[in-house]
């Protein structure tokens, strides 16, 4: 399992970065999402990558 943490003090920038990461990584399986807010907003995406054999 891996974690992607995204933070910003501007919710609009956070939303943009989060949506861009999700679009660029459609193949991952999101397992859990956590968030916290204060002066800076933080979102952590817990995800798994598919088990795909390397083609050689």
PDB file of N, CA, C and O in Angstrom:
ATOM      1  N   UNK A   1       0.848  -1.162   0.000  1.00  0.00           N
ATOM      2  CA  UNK A   1       0.000   0.000   0.000  1.00  0.00           C
ATOM      3  C   UNK A   1       0.898   1.230   0.000  1.00  0.00           C
ATOM      4  O   UNK A   1       1.974   1.236   0.598  1.00  0.00           O
ATOM      5  N   UNK A   2       0.433   2.265  -0.681  1.00  0.00           N
ATOM      6  CA  UNK A   2       1.160   3.517  -0.770  1.00  0.00           C
ATOM      7  C   UNK A   2       0.255   4.660  -0.351  1.00  0.00           C
ATOM      8  O   UNK A   2      -0.963   4.504  -0.267  1.00  0.00           O
ATOM      9  N   UNK A   3       0.867   5.822  -0.087  1.00  0.00           N
ATOM     10  CA  UNK A   3       0.121   7.003   0.325  1.00  0.00           C
ATOM     11  C   UNK A   3       0.542   8.189  -0.536  1.00  0.00           C
ATOM     12  O   UNK A   3       1.728   8.401  -0.786  1.00  0.00           O
ATOM     13  N   UNK A   4      -0.436   8.949  -0.981  1.00  0.00           N
ATOM     14  CA  UNK A   4      -0.197  10.218  -1.667  1.00  0.00           C
ATOM     15  C   UNK A   4      -0.768  11.305  -0.778  1.00  0.00           C
ATOM     16  O   UNK A   4      -1.970  11.326  -0.515  1.00  0.00           O
ATOM     17  N   UNK A   5       0.093  12.218  -0.309  1.00  0.00           N
ATOM     18  CA  UNK A   5      -0.341  13.330   0.532  1.00  0.00           C
ATOM     19  C   UNK A   5      -0.317  14.604  -0.301  1.00  0.00           C
ATOM     20  O   UNK A   5       0.665  14.893  -0.984  1.00  0.00           O
ATOM     21  N   UNK A   6      -1.401  15.358  -0.237  1.00  0.00           N
ATOM     22  CA  UNK A   6      -1.514  16.615  -0.966  1.00  0.00           C
ATOM     23  C   UNK A   6      -1.980  17.669   0.037  1.00  0.00           C
ATOM     24  O   UNK A   6      -2.953  17.464   0.762  1.00  0.00           O
ATOM     25  N   UNK A   7      -1.270  18.802   0.066  1.00  0.00           N
ATOM     26  CA  UNK A   7      -1.659  19.856   1.000  1.00  0.00           C
ATOM     27  C   UNK A   7      -1.568  21.222   0.335  1.00  0.00           C
ATOM     28  O   UNK A   7      -0.788  21.436  -0.592  1.00  0.00           O
ATOM     29  N   UNK A   8      -2.384  22.131   0.836  1.00  0.00           N
ATOM     30  CA  UNK A   8      -2.381  23.501   0.347  1.00  0.00           C
ATOM     31  C   UNK A   8      -3.183  24.357   1.314  1.00  0.00           C
ATOM     32  O   UNK A   8      -4.111  23.877   1.964  1.00  0.00           O
ATOM     33  N   UNK A   9      -2.820  25.611   1.399  1.00  0.00           N
ATOM     34  CA  UNK A   9      -3.606  26.528   2.209  1.00  0.00           C
ATOM     35  C   UNK A   9      -4.803  27.070   1.418  1.00  0.00           C
ATOM     36  O   UNK A   9      -5.706  27.681   1.990  1.00  0.00           O
ATOM     37  N   UNK A  10      -4.802  26.842   0.099  1.00  0.00           N
ATOM     38  CA  UNK A  10      -5.891  27.297  -0.770  1.00  0.00           C
ATOM     39  C   UNK A  10      -6.711  26.087  -1.224  1.00  0.00           C
ATOM     40  O   UNK A  10      -6.203  25.262  -1.985  1.00  0.00           O
ATOM     41  N   UNK A  11      -7.962  25.958  -0.780  1.00  0.00           N
ATOM     42  CA  UNK A  11      -8.773  24.795  -1.142  1.00  0.00           C
ATOM     43  C   UNK A  11      -8.931  24.601  -2.652  1.00  0.00           C
ATOM     44  O   UNK A  11      -9.029  23.465  -3.117  1.00  0.00           O
ATOM     45  N   UNK A  12      -8.956  25.680  -3.415  1.00  0.00           N
ATOM     46  CA  UNK A  12      -9.094  25.559  -4.875  1.00  0.00           C
ATOM     47  C   UNK A  12      -7.860  24.918  -5.498  1.00  0.00           C
ATOM     48  O   UNK A  12      -7.975  24.098  -6.409  1.00  0.00           O
ATOM     49  N   UNK A  13      -6.671  25.292  -5.005  1.00  0.00           N
ATOM     50  CA  UNK A  13      -5.447  24.678  -5.508  1.00  0.00           C
ATOM     51  C   UNK A  13      -5.362  23.209  -5.098  1.00  0.00           C
ATOM     52  O   UNK A  13      -4.912  22.363  -5.871  1.00  0.00           O
ATOM     53  N   UNK A  14      -5.797  22.920  -3.881  1.00  0.00           N
ATOM     54  CA  UNK A  14      -5.820  21.540  -3.402  1.00  0.00           C
ATOM     55  C   UNK A  14      -6.742  20.692  -4.273  1.00  0.00           C
ATOM     56  O   UNK A  14      -6.382  19.583  -4.668  1.00  0.00           O
ATOM     57  N   UNK A  15      -7.912  21.205  -4.568  1.00  0.00           N
ATOM     58  CA  UNK A  15      -8.864  20.489  -5.417  1.00  0.00           C
ATOM     59  C   UNK A  15      -8.270  20.235  -6.809  1.00  0.00           C
ATOM     60  O   UNK A  15      -8.391  19.138  -7.355  1.00  0.00           O
ATOM     61  N   UNK A  16      -7.638  21.251  -7.364  1.00  0.00           N
ATOM     62  CA  UNK A  16      -7.034  21.101  -8.695  1.00  0.00           C
ATOM     63  C   UNK A  16      -5.933  20.034  -8.686  1.00  0.00           C
ATOM     64  O   UNK A  16      -5.904  19.161  -9.554  1.00  0.00           O
ATOM     65  N   UNK A  17      -5.034  20.108  -7.708  1.00  0.00           N
ATOM     66  CA  UNK A  17      -3.943  19.135  -7.642  1.00  0.00           C
ATOM     67  C   UNK A  17      -4.469  17.726  -7.403  1.00  0.00           C
ATOM     68  O   UNK A  17      -3.974  16.771  -8.002  1.00  0.00           O
ATOM     69  N   UNK A  18      -5.465  17.589  -6.536  1.00  0.00           N
ATOM     70  CA  UNK A  18      -6.061  16.283  -6.262  1.00  0.00           C
ATOM     71  C   UNK A  18      -6.712  15.706  -7.513  1.00  0.00           C
ATOM     72  O   UNK A  18      -6.484  14.543  -7.845  1.00  0.00           O
ATOM     73  N   UNK A  19      -7.515  16.499  -8.206  1.00  0.00           N
ATOM     74  CA  UNK A  19      -8.169  16.024  -9.428  1.00  0.00           C
ATOM     75  C   UNK A  19      -7.153  15.658 -10.506  1.00  0.00           C
ATOM     76  O   UNK A  19      -7.338  14.679 -11.229  1.00  0.00           O
ATOM     77  N   UNK A  20      -6.082  16.439 -10.615  1.00  0.00           N
ATOM     78  CA  UNK A  20      -5.055  16.134 -11.604  1.00  0.00           C
ATOM     79  C   UNK A  20      -4.365  14.814 -11.283  1.00  0.00           C
ATOM     80  O   UNK A  20      -4.131  14.001 -12.178  1.00  0.00           O
ATOM     81  N   UNK A  21      -4.038  14.595 -10.005  1.00  0.00           N
ATOM     82  CA  UNK A  21      -3.374  13.342  -9.616  1.00  0.00           C
ATOM     83  C   UNK A  21      -4.298  12.149  -9.889  1.00  0.00           C
ATOM     84  O   UNK A  21      -3.853  11.122 -10.401  1.00  0.00           O
ATOM     85  N   UNK A  22      -5.580  12.288  -9.548  1.00  0.00           N
ATOM     86  CA  UNK A  22      -6.529  11.200  -9.796  1.00  0.00           C
ATOM     87  C   UNK A  22      -6.663  10.913 -11.293  1.00  0.00           C
ATOM     88  O   UNK A  22      -6.750   9.753 -11.695  1.00  0.00           O
ATOM     89  N   UNK A  23      -6.680  11.944 -12.102  1.00  0.00           N
ATOM     90  CA  UNK A  23      -6.777  11.753 -13.544  1.00  0.00           C
ATOM     91  C   UNK A  23      -5.521  11.072 -14.099  1.00  0.00           C
ATOM     92  O   UNK A  23      -5.608  10.204 -14.967  1.00  0.00           O
ATOM     93  N   UNK A  24      -4.367  11.471 -13.594  1.00  0.00           N
ATOM     94  CA  UNK A  24      -3.101  10.898 -14.060  1.00  0.00           C
ATOM     95  C   UNK A  24      -2.869   9.471 -13.558  1.00  0.00           C
ATOM     96  O   UNK A  24      -2.041   8.747 -14.109  1.00  0.00           O
ATOM     97  N   UNK A  25      -3.597   9.067 -12.517  1.00  0.00           N
ATOM     98  CA  UNK A  25      -3.387   7.755 -11.888  1.00  0.00           C
ATOM     99  C   UNK A  25      -4.687   6.963 -11.796  1.00  0.00           C
ATOM    100  O   UNK A  25      -4.995   6.380 -10.756  1.00  0.00           O
ATOM    101  N   UNK A  26      -5.437   6.946 -12.876  1.00  0.00           N
ATOM    102  CA  UNK A  26      -6.738   6.248 -12.888  1.00  0.00           C
ATOM    103  C   UNK A  26      -6.628   4.762 -12.581  1.00  0.00           C
ATOM    104  O   UNK A  26      -7.599   4.143 -12.148  1.00  0.00           O
ATOM    105  N   UNK A  27      -5.479   4.200 -12.798  1.00  0.00           N
ATOM    106  CA  UNK A  27      -5.268   2.761 -12.653  1.00  0.00           C
ATOM    107  C   UNK A  27      -5.078   2.322 -11.211  1.00  0.00           C
ATOM    108  O   UNK A  27      -5.080   1.119 -10.949  1.00  0.00           O
ATOM    109  N   UNK A  28      -4.914   3.246 -10.253  1.00  0.00           N
ATOM    110  CA  UNK A  28      -4.718   2.843  -8.863  1.00  0.00           C
ATOM    111  C   UNK A  28      -6.065   2.549  -8.208  1.00  0.00           C
ATOM    112  O   UNK A  28      -7.107   3.042  -8.641  1.00  0.00           O
ATOM    113  N   UNK A  29      -6.017   1.746  -7.170  1.00  0.00           N
ATOM    114  CA  UNK A  29      -7.200   1.407  -6.394  1.00  0.00           C
ATOM    115  C   UNK A  29      -7.154   2.179  -5.082  1.00  0.00           C
ATOM    116  O   UNK A  29      -6.338   1.867  -4.215  1.00  0.00           O
ATOM    117  N   UNK A  30      -8.018   3.184  -4.919  1.00  0.00           N
ATOM    118  CA  UNK A  30      -8.061   3.979  -3.696  1.00  0.00           C
ATOM    119  C   UNK A  30      -8.667   3.121  -2.588  1.00  0.00           C
ATOM    120  O   UNK A  30      -9.771   2.596  -2.735  1.00  0.00           O
ATOM    121  N   UNK A  31      -7.943   2.982  -1.484  1.00  0.00           N
ATOM    122  CA  UNK A  31      -8.382   2.159  -0.363  1.00  0.00           C
ATOM    123  C   UNK A  31      -8.997   3.009   0.744  1.00  0.00           C
ATOM    124  O   UNK A  31      -9.981   2.607   1.366  1.00  0.00           O
ATOM    125  N   UNK A  32      -8.416   4.187   0.991  1.00  0.00           N
ATOM    126  CA  UNK A  32      -8.893   5.045   2.067  1.00  0.00           C
ATOM    127  C   UNK A  32      -8.504   6.487   1.761  1.00  0.00           C
ATOM    128  O   UNK A  32      -7.506   6.740   1.086  1.00  0.00           O
ATOM    129  N   UNK A  33      -9.293   7.420   2.257  1.00  0.00           N
ATOM    130  CA  UNK A  33      -8.997   8.838   2.115  1.00  0.00           C
ATOM    131  C   UNK A  33      -9.138   9.480   3.482  1.00  0.00           C
ATOM    132  O   UNK A  33     -10.158   9.307   4.149  1.00  0.00           O
ATOM    133  N   UNK A  34      -8.111  10.227   3.910  1.00  0.00           N
ATOM    134  CA  UNK A  34      -8.196  10.967   5.159  1.00  0.00           C
ATOM    135  C   UNK A  34      -7.976  12.440   4.859  1.00  0.00           C
ATOM    136  O   UNK A  34      -7.334  12.801   3.872  1.00  0.00           O
ATOM    137  N   UNK A  35      -8.519  13.279   5.723  1.00  0.00           N
ATOM    138  CA  UNK A  35      -8.345  14.719   5.522  1.00  0.00           C
ATOM    139  C   UNK A  35      -8.235  15.417   6.864  1.00  0.00           C
ATOM    140  O   UNK A  35      -8.744  14.943   7.880  1.00  0.00           O
ATOM    141  N   UNK A  36      -7.561  16.547   6.841  1.00  0.00           N
ATOM    142  CA  UNK A  36      -7.525  17.419   8.006  1.00  0.00           C
ATOM    143  C   UNK A  36      -7.481  18.849   7.493  1.00  0.00           C
ATOM    144  O   UNK A  36      -7.019  19.115   6.384  1.00  0.00           O
ATOM    145  N   UNK A  37      -7.966  19.755   8.313  1.00  0.00           N
ATOM    146  CA  UNK A  37      -7.949  21.153   7.900  1.00  0.00           C
ATOM    147  C   UNK A  37      -7.570  22.025   9.078  1.00  0.00           C
ATOM    148  O   UNK A  37      -7.741  21.665  10.243  1.00  0.00           O
ATOM    149  N   UNK A  38      -7.070  23.139   8.741  1.00  0.00           N
ATOM    150  CA  UNK A  38      -6.599  24.157   9.672  1.00  0.00           C
ATOM    151  C   UNK A  38      -6.085  25.263   8.779  1.00  0.00           C
ATOM    152  O   UNK A  38      -6.702  25.549   7.753  1.00  0.00           O
ATOM    153  N   UNK A  39      -4.985  25.894   9.126  1.00  0.00           N
ATOM    154  CA  UNK A  39      -4.408  26.881   8.209  1.00  0.00           C
ATOM    155  C   UNK A  39      -4.036  26.247   6.861  1.00  0.00           C
ATOM    156  O   UNK A  39      -4.078  26.901   5.819  1.00  0.00           O
ATOM    157  N   UNK A  40      -3.673  24.965   6.908  1.00  0.00           N
ATOM    158  CA  UNK A  40      -3.367  24.205   5.694  1.00  0.00           C
ATOM    159  C   UNK A  40      -4.281  22.994   5.646  1.00  0.00           C
ATOM    160  O   UNK A  40      -4.491  22.326   6.658  1.00  0.00           O
ATOM    161  N   UNK A  41      -4.823  22.713   4.469  1.00  0.00           N
ATOM    162  CA  UNK A  41      -5.672  21.539   4.259  1.00  0.00           C
ATOM    163  C   UNK A  41      -4.785  20.394   3.782  1.00  0.00           C
ATOM    164  O   UNK A  41      -3.904  20.592   2.945  1.00  0.00           O
ATOM    165  N   UNK A  42      -5.018  19.200   4.314  1.00  0.00           N
ATOM    166  CA  UNK A  42      -4.224  18.024   3.962  1.00  0.00           C
ATOM    167  C   UNK A  42      -5.167  16.886   3.606  1.00  0.00           C
ATOM    168  O   UNK A  42      -6.102  16.583   4.347  1.00  0.00           O
ATOM    169  N   UNK A  43      -4.911  16.256   2.459  1.00  0.00           N
ATOM    170  CA  UNK A  43      -5.644  15.058   2.053  1.00  0.00           C
ATOM    171  C   UNK A  43      -4.623  13.963   1.802  1.00  0.00           C
ATOM    172  O   UNK A  43      -3.632  14.171   1.101  1.00  0.00           O
ATOM    173  N   UNK A  44      -4.871  12.798   2.377  1.00  0.00           N
ATOM    174  CA  UNK A  44      -4.008  11.632   2.155  1.00  0.00           C
ATOM    175  C   UNK A  44      -4.837  10.554   1.471  1.00  0.00           C
ATOM    176  O   UNK A  44      -5.902  10.167   1.953  1.00  0.00           O
ATOM    177  N   UNK A  45      -4.334  10.082   0.351  1.00  0.00           N
ATOM    178  CA  UNK A  45      -4.969   9.003  -0.396  1.00  0.00           C
ATOM    179  C   UNK A  45      -4.156   7.730  -0.167  1.00  0.00           C
ATOM    180  O   UNK A  45      -2.980   7.668  -0.528  1.00  0.00           O
ATOM    181  N   UNK A  46      -4.771   6.735   0.421  1.00  0.00           N
ATOM    182  CA  UNK A  46      -4.140   5.442   0.620  1.00  0.00           C
ATOM    183  C   UNK A  46      -4.552   4.584  -0.572  1.00  0.00           C
ATOM    184  O   UNK A  46      -5.744   4.408  -0.822  1.00  0.00           O
ATOM    185  N   UNK A  47      -3.591   4.054  -1.301  1.00  0.00           N
ATOM    186  CA  UNK A  47      -3.921   3.337  -2.528  1.00  0.00           C
ATOM    187  C   UNK A  47      -3.013   2.131  -2.752  1.00  0.00           C
ATOM    188  O   UNK A  47      -1.943   1.998  -2.158  1.00  0.00           O
ATOM    189  N   UNK A  48      -3.488   1.270  -3.630  1.00  0.00           N
ATOM    190  CA  UNK A  48      -2.721   0.091  -4.054  1.00  0.00           C
ATOM    191  C   UNK A  48      -2.563   0.152  -5.560  1.00  0.00           C
ATOM    192  O   UNK A  48      -3.475   0.558  -6.280  1.00  0.00           O
ATOM    193  N   UNK A  49      -1.400  -0.254  -6.022  1.00  0.00           N
ATOM    194  CA  UNK A  49      -1.157  -0.353  -7.446  1.00  0.00           C
ATOM    195  C   UNK A  49      -1.525  -1.765  -7.889  1.00  0.00           C
ATOM    196  O   UNK A  49      -1.334  -2.717  -7.132  1.00  0.00           O
ATOM    197  N   UNK A  50      -2.045  -1.911  -9.091  1.00  0.00           N
ATOM    198  CA  UNK A  50      -2.387  -3.259  -9.565  1.00  0.00           C
ATOM    199  C   UNK A  50      -1.124  -4.094  -9.727  1.00  0.00           C
ATOM    200  O   UNK A  50      -0.048  -3.574 -10.023  1.00  0.00           O
ATOM    201  N   UNK A  51      -1.276  -5.378  -9.531  1.00  0.00           N
ATOM    202  CA  UNK A  51      -0.160  -6.302  -9.676  1.00  0.00           C
ATOM    203  C   UNK A  51      -0.089  -6.757 -11.134  1.00  0.00           C
ATOM    204  O   UNK A  51      -0.734  -7.726 -11.534  1.00  0.00           O
ATOM    205  N   UNK A  52       0.711  -6.031 -11.915  1.00  0.00           N
ATOM    206  CA  UNK A  52       0.817  -6.304 -13.339  1.00  0.00           C
ATOM    207  C   UNK A  52       2.240  -6.770 -13.639  1.00  0.00           C
ATOM    208  O   UNK A  52       3.197  -6.083 -13.280  1.00  0.00           O
ATOM    209  N   UNK A  53       2.400  -7.928 -14.291  1.00  0.00           N
ATOM    210  CA  UNK A  53       3.761  -8.401 -14.595  1.00  0.00           C
ATOM    211  C   UNK A  53       4.446  -7.465 -15.603  1.00  0.00           C
ATOM    212  O   UNK A  53       3.806  -6.891 -16.485  1.00  0.00           O
ATOM    213  N   UNK A  54       5.742  -7.335 -15.444  1.00  0.00           N
ATOM    214  CA  UNK A  54       6.545  -6.522 -16.349  1.00  0.00           C
ATOM    215  C   UNK A  54       6.761  -7.298 -17.643  1.00  0.00           C
ATOM    216  O   UNK A  54       7.196  -8.450 -17.630  1.00  0.00           O
ATOM    217  N   UNK A  55       6.449  -6.644 -18.761  1.00  0.00           N
ATOM    218  CA  UNK A  55       6.654  -7.292 -20.048  1.00  0.00           C
ATOM    219  C   UNK A  55       8.053  -6.983 -20.539  1.00  0.00           C
ATOM    220  O   UNK A  55       8.506  -5.841 -20.463  1.00  0.00           O
ATOM    221  N   UNK A  56       8.739  -8.000 -21.044  1.00  0.00           N
ATOM    222  CA  UNK A  56      10.120  -7.773 -21.447  1.00  0.00           C
ATOM    223  C   UNK A  56      10.444  -8.090 -22.807  1.00  0.00           C
ATOM    224  O   UNK A  56      11.591  -7.925 -23.223  1.00  0.00           O
TER     225      UNK A  56
END
